Amino acid sequence: TTTTTTTVHVTTTTVRVTTTTVRKVRKPKPTVHIGPVLVFGDHGPAVLWLQHRLATLHYWTGGASGVYANTTQQAVWAFQKVANLPRDGVVGPLVYKALARGAEPKPHSTKGIIVEVDLKRDLVLIVKNGNLKTILNTSTGGGYTYTSGGVTSVAITPVGHYQILREV
């Protein structure tokens, strides 16, 4: 898009006309880091970058070791849930793009140190005075049946507000 502006300067004896042409320049889109496809068991600098990026977004990775192990996989699953991506643990182009944008759930609480459980996305959020501190992947009771020790039960996560009355 080109905009042309004409400016007229009038003095007592002369008239000077100048024309300025201004072109709108589109801002370049931010560079998206697209690394190699990462899966459980991978290791190296790309995994280290992934762990640091997830930690920056408050996903718990268990620390940056450069090894795509259990805790990194849990963080990737949690991130994929929040970013509405397939939950397969694979870090490919869609995950890299979502990591560039950042995806964090919004906490509901505003005061105190609170543990929120997102039953729809199976996430645990640690929140301090309304600020998200840590995001954990979890499995909540989805109403399905399971058998343990020969006893069949229904997995249910009760909803409500709970308090810790004593800390050891």
C-alpha atoms as an extended CHARMM CRD file, in Angstrom:
* protein
*
       168  EXT
         1         1  THR       CA              0.0000000000        0.0000000000        0.0000000000  PROA      1               0.0000000000
         2         2  THR       CA              1.3810000000        3.4010000000       -0.9630000000  PROA      2               0.0000000000
         3         3  THR       CA              0.2780000000        6.6830000000        0.6000000000  PROA      3               0.0000000000
         4         4  THR       CA              1.2400000000       10.0030000000       -0.9710000000  PROA      4               0.0000000000
         5         5  THR       CA              1.2390000000       13.1420000000        1.1510000000  PROA      5               0.0000000000
         6         6  THR       CA              1.5600000000       16.5980000000       -0.3480000000  PROA      6               0.0000000000
         7         7  THR       CA              2.7410000000       19.3710000000        1.9570000000  PROA      7               0.0000000000
         8         8  VAL       CA              2.4760000000       23.0330000000        1.0560000000  PROA      8               0.0000000000
         9         9  HSD       CA              4.6050000000       25.5530000000        2.9690000000  PROA      9               0.0000000000
        10        10  VAL       CA              3.4860000000       29.1470000000        2.4430000000  PROA      10              0.0000000000
        11        11  THR       CA              5.7830000000       32.0520000000        3.2850000000  PROA      11              0.0000000000
        12        12  THR       CA              5.3240000000       35.7120000000        2.4760000000  PROA      12              0.0000000000
        13        13  THR       CA              7.0360000000       35.5680000000       -0.9070000000  PROA      13              0.0000000000
        14        14  THR       CA              7.3470000000       31.9480000000       -2.0180000000  PROA      14              0.0000000000
        15        15  VAL       CA              5.3270000000       28.7710000000       -2.1520000000  PROA      15              0.0000000000
        16        16  ARG       CA              7.2160000000       25.5310000000       -1.8960000000  PROA      16              0.0000000000
        17        17  VAL       CA              5.4590000000       22.2180000000       -2.6060000000  PROA      17              0.0000000000
        18        18  THR       CA              6.9950000000       18.9300000000       -1.5310000000  PROA      18              0.0000000000
        19        19  THR       CA              5.6510000000       15.4320000000       -2.0060000000  PROA      19              0.0000000000
        20        20  THR       CA              6.4910000000       12.5330000000        0.2590000000  PROA      20              0.0000000000
        21        21  THR       CA              5.6790000000        8.9490000000       -0.5770000000  PROA      21              0.0000000000
        22        22  VAL       CA              5.3280000000        6.5180000000        2.3100000000  PROA      22              0.0000000000
        23        23  ARG       CA              5.0990000000        2.7720000000        1.8340000000  PROA      23              0.0000000000
        24        24  LYS       CA              3.6670000000        0.6050000000        4.5600000000  PROA      24              0.0000000000
        25        25  VAL       CA              6.1060000000       -2.1110000000        5.4460000000  PROA      25              0.0000000000
        26        26  ARG       CA              4.7190000000       -5.2640000000        6.9310000000  PROA      26              0.0000000000
        27        27  LYS       CA              6.4480000000       -6.4790000000       10.0360000000  PROA      27              0.0000000000
        28        28  PRO       CA              8.0720000000       -9.8250000000        9.4770000000  PROA      28              0.0000000000
        29        29  LYS       CA              6.5060000000      -12.6920000000       11.3710000000  PROA      29              0.0000000000
        30        30  PRO       CA              8.5840000000      -13.8620000000       14.3210000000  PROA      30              0.0000000000
        31        31  THR       CA             11.0020000000      -16.6090000000       13.4660000000  PROA      31              0.0000000000
        32        32  VAL       CA              9.7110000000      -19.9780000000       14.5600000000  PROA      32              0.0000000000
        33        33  HSD       CA             12.3130000000      -22.4240000000       15.7610000000  PROA      33              0.0000000000
        34        34  ILE       CA             11.6800000000      -25.6280000000       13.8420000000  PROA      34              0.0000000000
        35        35  GLY       CA             14.0260000000      -28.2880000000       15.0670000000  PROA      35              0.0000000000
        36        36  PRO       CA             14.2000000000      -31.9930000000       14.4100000000  PROA      36              0.0000000000
        37        37  VAL       CA             11.2260000000      -34.1860000000       15.2250000000  PROA      37              0.0000000000
        38        38  LEU       CA             11.6970000000      -35.2840000000       18.8410000000  PROA      38              0.0000000000
        39        39  VAL       CA             10.3100000000      -38.4000000000       20.5110000000  PROA      39              0.0000000000
        40        40  PHE       CA             10.7890000000      -40.2360000000       23.7700000000  PROA      40              0.0000000000
        41        41  GLY       CA             14.3860000000      -41.4810000000       24.0610000000  PROA      41              0.0000000000
        42        42  ASP       CA             15.9710000000      -38.7100000000       21.9860000000  PROA      42              0.0000000000
        43        43  HSD       CA             18.8020000000      -36.6560000000       23.4370000000  PROA      43              0.0000000000
        44        44  GLY       CA             20.9520000000      -33.6770000000       22.5590000000  PROA      44              0.0000000000
        45        45  PRO       CA             20.7820000000      -29.8990000000       22.1610000000  PROA      45              0.0000000000
        46        46  ALA       CA             17.3090000000      -29.8980000000       20.5580000000  PROA      46              0.0000000000
        47        47  VAL       CA             15.8770000000      -31.7210000000       23.5800000000  PROA      47              0.0000000000
        48        48  LEU       CA             17.6890000000      -29.3180000000       25.8920000000  PROA      48              0.0000000000
        49        49  TRP       CA             16.1400000000      -26.3810000000       24.0010000000  PROA      49              0.0000000000
        50        50  LEU       CA             12.7040000000      -28.0360000000       24.3050000000  PROA      50              0.0000000000
        51        51  GLN       CA             13.1080000000      -28.5260000000       28.0480000000  PROA      51              0.0000000000
        52        52  HSD       CA             14.1470000000      -24.9050000000       28.5540000000  PROA      52              0.0000000000
        53        53  ARG       CA             11.2440000000      -23.6010000000       26.4310000000  PROA      53              0.0000000000
        54        54  LEU       CA              8.6880000000      -25.7360000000       28.2820000000  PROA      54              0.0000000000
        55        55  ALA       CA             10.0940000000      -24.6220000000       31.6440000000  PROA      55              0.0000000000
        56        56  THR       CA              9.8610000000      -20.9760000000       30.5350000000  PROA      56              0.0000000000
        57        57  LEU       CA              6.1530000000      -21.5970000000       29.9050000000  PROA      57              0.0000000000
        58        58  HSD       CA              5.8260000000      -23.1570000000       33.4220000000  PROA      58              0.0000000000
        59        59  TYR       CA              5.5880000000      -26.8070000000       32.3440000000  PROA      59              0.0000000000
        60        60  TRP       CA              7.3730000000      -29.0880000000       34.7840000000  PROA      60              0.0000000000
        61        61  THR       CA             10.1180000000      -31.0250000000       32.9870000000  PROA      61              0.0000000000
        62        62  GLY       CA             12.0720000000      -32.2780000000       35.9880000000  PROA      62              0.0000000000
        63        63  GLY       CA             15.0430000000      -30.1680000000       34.9220000000  PROA      63              0.0000000000
        64        64  ALA       CA             16.9730000000      -29.6720000000       31.7200000000  PROA      64              0.0000000000
        65        65  SER       CA             19.1060000000      -32.7460000000       31.0770000000  PROA      65              0.0000000000
        66        66  GLY       CA             18.9950000000      -32.9200000000       27.2800000000  PROA      66              0.0000000000
        67        67  VAL       CA             17.3200000000      -36.3450000000       27.4630000000  PROA      67              0.0000000000
        68        68  TYR       CA             13.7130000000      -36.8250000000       26.3350000000  PROA      68              0.0000000000
        69        69  ALA       CA             12.6750000000      -39.0620000000       29.2180000000  PROA      69              0.0000000000
        70        70  ASN       CA              9.5230000000      -39.5120000000       31.3280000000  PROA      70              0.0000000000
        71        71  THR       CA              9.2720000000      -36.0110000000       32.8070000000  PROA      71              0.0000000000
        72        72  THR       CA              9.8600000000      -34.3150000000       29.4410000000  PROA      72              0.0000000000
        73        73  GLN       CA              7.2220000000      -36.5400000000       27.8760000000  PROA      73              0.0000000000
        74        74  GLN       CA              4.7480000000      -35.5700000000       30.6080000000  PROA      74              0.0000000000
        75        75  ALA       CA              5.4840000000      -31.8760000000       29.9770000000  PROA      75              0.0000000000
        76        76  VAL       CA              5.0140000000      -32.3150000000       26.2160000000  PROA      76              0.0000000000
        77        77  TRP       CA              1.6740000000      -34.0980000000       26.7710000000  PROA      77              0.0000000000
        78        78  ALA       CA              0.5280000000      -31.2790000000       29.0660000000  PROA      78              0.0000000000
        79        79  PHE       CA              1.6120000000      -28.6700000000       26.5200000000  PROA      79              0.0000000000
        80        80  GLN       CA             -0.1600000000      -30.5060000000       23.6930000000  PROA      80              0.0000000000
        81        81  LYS       CA             -3.3680000000      -30.5600000000       25.7660000000  PROA      81              0.0000000000
        82        82  VAL       CA             -3.2360000000      -26.8050000000       26.4080000000  PROA      82              0.0000000000
        83        83  ALA       CA             -2.3350000000      -26.0310000000       22.7720000000  PROA      83              0.0000000000
        84        84  ASN       CA             -5.1980000000      -28.2520000000       21.4980000000  PROA      84              0.0000000000
        85        85  LEU       CA             -2.7970000000      -30.5020000000       19.6020000000  PROA      85              0.0000000000
        86        86  PRO       CA             -2.8590000000      -34.2860000000       19.2840000000  PROA      86              0.0000000000
        87        87  ARG       CA             -1.5100000000      -35.7890000000       22.5110000000  PROA      87              0.0000000000
        88        88  ASP       CA              1.0940000000      -38.0930000000       21.0830000000  PROA      88              0.0000000000
        89        89  GLY       CA              4.2910000000      -36.8080000000       22.7230000000  PROA      89              0.0000000000
        90        90  VAL       CA              5.8710000000      -36.1410000000       19.3340000000  PROA      90              0.0000000000
        91        91  VAL       CA              7.5030000000      -32.7180000000       18.9580000000  PROA      91              0.0000000000
        92        92  GLY       CA              7.1360000000      -31.8240000000       15.2980000000  PROA      92              0.0000000000
        93        93  PRO       CA              6.3610000000      -28.6550000000       13.2910000000  PROA      93              0.0000000000
        94        94  LEU       CA              2.9530000000      -28.0320000000       14.9100000000  PROA      94              0.0000000000
        95        95  VAL       CA              4.4010000000      -28.2890000000       18.4080000000  PROA      95              0.0000000000
        96        96  TYR       CA              7.3420000000      -26.0120000000       17.5110000000  PROA      96              0.0000000000
        97        97  LYS       CA              4.9100000000      -23.4000000000       16.1490000000  PROA      97              0.0000000000
        98        98  ALA       CA              2.7650000000      -23.6430000000       19.2930000000  PROA      98              0.0000000000
        99        99  LEU       CA              5.8960000000      -23.3540000000       21.4580000000  PROA      99              0.0000000000
       100       100  ALA       CA              6.7770000000      -20.1320000000       19.6170000000  PROA      100             0.0000000000
       101       101  ARG       CA              3.3150000000      -18.7030000000       20.3510000000  PROA      101             0.0000000000
       102       102  GLY       CA              3.2820000000      -20.0470000000       23.8880000000  PROA      102             0.0000000000
       103       103  ALA       CA              0.3190000000      -21.8710000000       25.3940000000  PROA      103             0.0000000000
       104       104  GLU       CA             -0.5160000000      -21.6060000000       29.0630000000  PROA      104             0.0000000000
       105       105  PRO       CA             -3.8090000000      -22.2450000000       30.8230000000  PROA      105             0.0000000000
       106       106  LYS       CA             -5.3270000000      -19.3190000000       32.7050000000  PROA      106             0.0000000000
       107       107  PRO       CA             -5.6530000000      -19.9360000000       36.4430000000  PROA      107             0.0000000000
       108       108  HSD       CA             -8.9840000000      -19.2710000000       38.1640000000  PROA      108             0.0000000000
       109       109  SER       CA             -7.6120000000      -18.3830000000       41.5970000000  PROA      109             0.0000000000
       110       110  THR       CA             -6.2080000000      -14.9670000000       42.4630000000  PROA      110             0.0000000000
       111       111  LYS       CA             -5.0480000000      -15.2170000000       46.0900000000  PROA      111             0.0000000000
       112       112  GLY       CA             -2.8890000000      -17.6200000000       48.0430000000  PROA      112             0.0000000000
       113       113  ILE       CA             -1.0050000000      -20.7350000000       46.9900000000  PROA      113             0.0000000000
       114       114  ILE       CA             -3.5630000000      -22.8830000000       45.1940000000  PROA      114             0.0000000000
       115       115  VAL       CA             -3.5280000000      -26.2540000000       43.4640000000  PROA      115             0.0000000000
       116       116  GLU       CA             -6.0730000000      -26.2430000000       40.6410000000  PROA      116             0.0000000000
       117       117  VAL       CA             -7.1170000000      -29.4150000000       38.8340000000  PROA      117             0.0000000000
       118       118  ASP       CA             -8.3740000000      -29.0040000000       35.2750000000  PROA      118             0.0000000000
       119       119  LEU       CA            -10.6100000000      -32.0540000000       34.8730000000  PROA      119             0.0000000000
       120       120  LYS       CA            -11.3420000000      -31.3920000000       31.1930000000  PROA      120             0.0000000000
       121       121  ARG       CA             -7.6870000000      -31.3560000000       30.1410000000  PROA      121             0.0000000000
       122       122  ASP       CA             -6.2270000000      -33.5390000000       32.9160000000  PROA      122             0.0000000000
       123       123  LEU       CA             -3.8370000000      -30.8880000000       34.2240000000  PROA      123             0.0000000000
       124       124  VAL       CA             -2.6770000000      -29.7600000000       37.6470000000  PROA      124             0.0000000000
       125       125  LEU       CA             -1.8320000000      -26.0670000000       38.0210000000  PROA      125             0.0000000000
       126       126  ILE       CA              0.1880000000      -24.6470000000       40.8830000000  PROA      126             0.0000000000
       127       127  VAL       CA             -0.8480000000      -21.0190000000       41.3030000000  PROA      127             0.0000000000
       128       128  LYS       CA              0.4970000000      -18.3440000000       43.6360000000  PROA      128             0.0000000000
       129       129  ASN       CA             -1.5420000000      -15.1470000000       44.0140000000  PROA      129             0.0000000000
       130       130  GLY       CA             -3.0580000000      -15.5830000000       40.5590000000  PROA      130             0.0000000000
       131       131  ASN       CA              0.2990000000      -16.2760000000       38.8690000000  PROA      131             0.0000000000
       132       132  LEU       CA              0.8350000000      -19.6220000000       37.2170000000  PROA      132             0.0000000000
       133       133  LYS       CA              3.9190000000      -21.3050000000       38.6780000000  PROA      133             0.0000000000
       134       134  THR       CA              3.8210000000      -24.9060000000       37.4480000000  PROA      134             0.0000000000
       135       135  ILE       CA              1.7780000000      -27.0020000000       34.9980000000  PROA      135             0.0000000000
       136       136  LEU       CA              1.7040000000      -30.7710000000       35.4470000000  PROA      136             0.0000000000
       137       137  ASN       CA              0.2070000000      -33.4810000000       33.3180000000  PROA      137             0.0000000000
       138       138  THR       CA             -2.1080000000      -35.7650000000       35.2460000000  PROA      138             0.0000000000
       139       139  SER       CA             -4.7740000000      -38.3940000000       34.8610000000  PROA      139             0.0000000000
       140       140  THR       CA             -8.0610000000      -37.6570000000       36.5510000000  PROA      140             0.0000000000
       141       141  GLY       CA            -10.9190000000      -40.0300000000       37.1320000000  PROA      141             0.0000000000
       142       142  GLY       CA            -12.8640000000      -39.9250000000       33.8950000000  PROA      142             0.0000000000
       143       143  GLY       CA            -15.7350000000      -42.1350000000       35.0160000000  PROA      143             0.0000000000
       144       144  TYR       CA            -14.2580000000      -45.2750000000       33.4400000000  PROA      144             0.0000000000
       145       145  THR       CA            -14.0740000000      -48.6530000000       35.1640000000  PROA      145             0.0000000000
       146       146  TYR       CA            -10.8190000000      -50.2500000000       36.1780000000  PROA      146             0.0000000000
       147       147  THR       CA             -9.7700000000      -53.3490000000       38.0830000000  PROA      147             0.0000000000
       148       148  SER       CA             -7.0990000000      -53.3910000000       40.7450000000  PROA      148             0.0000000000
       149       149  GLY       CA             -6.3860000000      -56.2950000000       43.0810000000  PROA      149             0.0000000000
       150       150  GLY       CA             -9.4020000000      -58.1680000000       41.7460000000  PROA      150             0.0000000000
       151       151  VAL       CA            -11.7710000000      -55.3010000000       42.6130000000  PROA      151             0.0000000000
       152       152  THR       CA            -13.5490000000      -53.3770000000       39.8610000000  PROA      152             0.0000000000
       153       153  SER       CA            -14.2030000000      -49.6940000000       40.5740000000  PROA      153             0.0000000000
       154       154  VAL       CA            -15.1280000000      -46.4960000000       38.7890000000  PROA      154             0.0000000000
       155       155  ALA       CA            -12.4680000000      -43.7930000000       38.4880000000  PROA      155             0.0000000000
       156       156  ILE       CA            -13.8890000000      -40.5380000000       39.8370000000  PROA      156             0.0000000000
       157       157  THR       CA            -12.1390000000      -37.3280000000       40.8080000000  PROA      157             0.0000000000
       158       158  PRO       CA            -14.3430000000      -35.5160000000       43.3120000000  PROA      158             0.0000000000
       159       159  VAL       CA            -14.8630000000      -31.8180000000       42.6960000000  PROA      159             0.0000000000
       160       160  GLY       CA            -14.7920000000      -29.2370000000       45.4610000000  PROA      160             0.0000000000
       161       161  HSD       CA            -12.5580000000      -26.9300000000       47.4520000000  PROA      161             0.0000000000
       162       162  TYR       CA            -10.0630000000      -28.5220000000       49.8160000000  PROA      162             0.0000000000
       163       163  GLN       CA             -7.6560000000      -27.1530000000       52.3840000000  PROA      163             0.0000000000
       164       164  ILE       CA             -4.4040000000      -28.4080000000       53.8050000000  PROA      164             0.0000000000
       165       165  LEU       CA             -4.8220000000      -28.1540000000       57.5570000000  PROA      165             0.0000000000
       166       166  ARG       CA             -1.4680000000      -29.5290000000       58.6060000000  PROA      166             0.0000000000
       167       167  GLU       CA              1.9010000000      -29.6570000000       56.9400000000  PROA      167             0.0000000000
       168       168  VAL       CA              4.6580000000      -31.9940000000       58.0830000000  PROA      168             0.0000000000
